[in-house]
Amino acid sequence: MGYLRRLGVLAAAEAPAPASEAEKLLEAYERYLARGRGLAEGSVLGYMRIARLFVEERAAAGGVELAGLTARELASFTAWVC
């Protein structure tokens, strides 16, 4: 079906609406990576794997709001993942 969509024979499949704030944030980040930075699909997938872990961790701690995120928190997460 992907082939037919690329040819324009079939309409693009509509993605389901994000279920949560975390999903909205992840979708916005994925769009930024693909469209804003022009990254290849494989690169986007790699970044999204880490981003999903980060957002899930933040959500479990009480929310995905990033306004109060500190460099220390991000560095700690990065050290934990890598």
C-alpha positions as a Markdown table, in Angstrom:
| # | Residue | x | y | z |
|---|---|---|---|---|
| 1 | Met | 0.0 | 0.0 | 0.0 |
| 2 | Gly | 2.9 | 2.3 | 0.7 |
| 3 | Tyr | 3.9 | 2.0 | -3.0 |
| 4 | Leu | 0.4 | 3.0 | -4.2 |
| 5 | Arg | 0.3 | 5.9 | -1.8 |
| 6 | Arg | 3.6 | 7.2 | -3.1 |
| 7 | Leu | 2.2 | 7.0 | -6.6 |
| 8 | Gly | -0.8 | 9.0 | -5.5 |
| 9 | Val | -3.2 | 6.2 | -6.3 |
| 10 | Leu | -4.3 | 5.8 | -2.7 |
| 11 | Ala | -4.8 | 8.6 | -0.2 |
| 12 | Ala | -2.4 | 8.8 | 2.7 |
| 13 | Ala | -3.5 | 6.9 | 5.7 |
| 14 | Glu | -4.6 | 9.2 | 8.5 |
| 15 | Ala | -2.8 | 8.7 | 11.8 |
| 16 | Pro | -4.9 | 8.3 | 14.9 |
| 17 | Ala | -5.2 | 11.3 | 17.1 |
| 18 | Pro | -2.6 | 11.4 | 19.9 |
| 19 | Ala | -3.9 | 9.8 | 23.1 |
| 20 | Ser | -2.0 | 11.9 | 25.6 |
| 21 | Glu | 0.2 | 14.9 | 26.0 |
| 22 | Ala | 3.2 | 12.7 | 25.8 |
| 23 | Glu | 2.1 | 11.4 | 22.4 |
| 24 | Lys | 1.5 | 15.0 | 21.2 |
| 25 | Leu | 5.0 | 16.0 | 22.3 |
| 26 | Leu | 6.6 | 12.9 | 20.6 |
| 27 | Glu | 4.7 | 13.5 | 17.4 |
| 28 | Ala | 5.8 | 17.2 | 17.3 |
| 29 | Tyr | 9.4 | 16.1 | 17.9 |
| 30 | Glu | 9.2 | 13.5 | 15.1 |
| 31 | Arg | 7.9 | 16.1 | 12.7 |
| 32 | Tyr | 10.7 | 18.5 | 13.7 |
| 33 | Leu | 13.3 | 15.8 | 13.1 |
| 34 | Ala | 11.9 | 14.8 | 9.7 |
| 35 | Arg | 10.8 | 18.1 | 8.3 |
| 36 | Gly | 12.6 | 20.7 | 10.2 |
| 37 | Arg | 16.0 | 19.0 | 10.3 |
| 38 | Gly | 15.5 | 16.8 | 7.2 |
| 39 | Leu | 16.8 | 13.7 | 8.9 |
| 40 | Ala | 16.6 | 10.3 | 7.2 |
| 41 | Glu | 14.0 | 7.8 | 8.4 |
| 42 | Gly | 16.6 | 5.7 | 10.2 |
| 43 | Ser | 18.0 | 8.7 | 12.0 |
| 44 | Val | 14.5 | 9.8 | 13.1 |
| 45 | Leu | 13.8 | 6.3 | 14.4 |
| 46 | Gly | 17.0 | 6.3 | 16.5 |
| 47 | Tyr | 16.2 | 9.7 | 18.0 |
| 48 | Met | 12.6 | 8.7 | 18.6 |
| 49 | Arg | 13.6 | 5.6 | 20.5 |
| 50 | Ile | 15.6 | 7.8 | 23.0 |
| 51 | Ala | 12.9 | 10.5 | 23.0 |
| 52 | Arg | 10.2 | 8.0 | 23.8 |
| 53 | Leu | 12.2 | 6.7 | 26.8 |
| 54 | Phe | 12.8 | 10.2 | 28.0 |
| 55 | Val | 9.1 | 11.2 | 27.7 |
| 56 | Glu | 7.9 | 8.0 | 29.4 |
| 57 | Glu | 10.3 | 8.6 | 32.3 |
| 58 | Arg | 9.1 | 12.2 | 32.6 |
| 59 | Ala | 5.4 | 11.1 | 32.5 |
| 60 | Ala | 6.0 | 8.5 | 35.2 |
| 61 | Ala | 7.6 | 11.2 | 37.4 |
| 62 | Gly | 4.5 | 13.4 | 37.1 |
| 63 | Gly | 4.2 | 15.0 | 33.7 |
| 64 | Val | 5.8 | 15.7 | 30.4 |
| 65 | Glu | 6.1 | 19.5 | 30.8 |
| 66 | Leu | 9.6 | 20.4 | 29.7 |
| 67 | Ala | 9.6 | 24.1 | 30.7 |
| 68 | Gly | 11.3 | 23.3 | 34.1 |
| 69 | Leu | 13.7 | 20.8 | 32.7 |
| 70 | Thr | 17.3 | 21.4 | 33.9 |
| 71 | Ala | 20.5 | 20.5 | 32.2 |
| 72 | Arg | 21.4 | 18.2 | 35.1 |
| 73 | Glu | 18.2 | 16.2 | 34.6 |
| 74 | Leu | 18.9 | 15.8 | 30.9 |
| 75 | Ala | 22.5 | 14.9 | 31.5 |
| 76 | Ser | 21.5 | 12.3 | 34.1 |
| 77 | Phe | 19.0 | 10.7 | 31.8 |
| 78 | Thr | 21.5 | 10.7 | 28.9 |
| 79 | Ala | 24.1 | 9.0 | 31.1 |
| 80 | Trp | 21.6 | 6.4 | 32.2 |
| 81 | Val | 20.5 | 5.6 | 28.6 |
| 82 | Cys | 23.9 | 5.6 | 27.0 |
